[in-house]
């Protein structure tokens, strides 16, 4: 009896494709990117969906690796996409063409707007707060004087490698990418914000959204643009825009005026409120190119940061005192400093630890001795100035507590960058050389961030609605429960799902191992039917 047996690893593939079908991703891509007439077979949108599924499942975006992976899953992919597939649908030449099309800026920006509106509608999202930030991606590339790949300030601490820069705007609180732009690696950050914000306005409208960014978004030109366009901003001032001397004077003025600090806290596990910051506010008139407005300035002291910095001051003071005392000790074989040399060395030690205002030095020429003392009042003053930062905003209704927590949620856009540059999207390292391919790849991986974000958000939202937790996601601790599972953990829960195809006496049969209760619950939380998996065995397959 002849028995023909083959298997296809299914794993999280149906879940990922089902998620992207909910997002209408393939249809939107096909609407905005029309390949030339010689393109046959799988559409560009469908191919992109398969490629993204591979990247998210395997953490690998190399073009040449998709074809063997897809070939080993032709039946599964064909069933999920609803069309017959061939191995040549997944060649690296075709994937390179996908990147070239995605790199077309006009078509991409039109797609971004359409995609953003679609996601807001499908997932009932509100576009009230947008976070904008930048990052860099470096690689072993050749530098073209007029190209994207340039040497510049590296956020990866690889100043020895050329890089490109990525500006990203994401929807709060999800961290869902809305706009992504790729620019030359030597571009300054400050000029990138207005183009990104302008593109967000094209996608989502210009209707009083709050834009949150770091101190590089706080350039007066960017703030003036947002003010003039009826939008709001929230960002901290850098030490250049708010020098320490000016901040110190502002603190002294507030203290002299008898002002009272407002306390911002968070609720601890036992229900009590734990203080995290002290804040006060003042108004600052501004003008830029004939435009005038009044800006709120919220002065915030992080209690944890202040405590850490005060400990550093105490440690530095102790070290300085020990080194100053050691100068007066006689040691065999070591020349004893006297006169101007001794006094100069004392000044050098005090300056090294930044204690010029705290440690008082007295030079006694007759005894060739330097005495030192700690100015307790100056020490108290220095410690009281630690941990302060100034946030600026033109939003009139946010409370001081809301201002603090809104900025502290900046980690959401950082998480986007973490996924983009690490697992599972792994922009770095990349083996592409052409700049348009690099731009296309960056945009493709940004779509992957969106898939992960919506997958994760959907599960967390429904767990909260049902007041449920998920258990079984953590290896080695099956009983551990969570209300906030990551997308990566959810996908990992579908490992080892396998489709077995058997030909016996000329007849094909298919068997899929049963989904576990955890896998079924995840699909339910995502609004996906178990039929995504079960239907893989309904057709009589005819493997090639």
Order of alpha helices (4+ residues) and beta strands (2+ residues): beta-alpha-alpha-alpha-alpha-alpha-alpha-alpha-beta-beta-beta-alpha-beta-alpha-beta-alpha-beta-beta-beta-alpha-alpha-beta-beta-alpha-beta-alpha-alpha-alpha-beta-beta-alpha-beta-beta-alpha-alpha
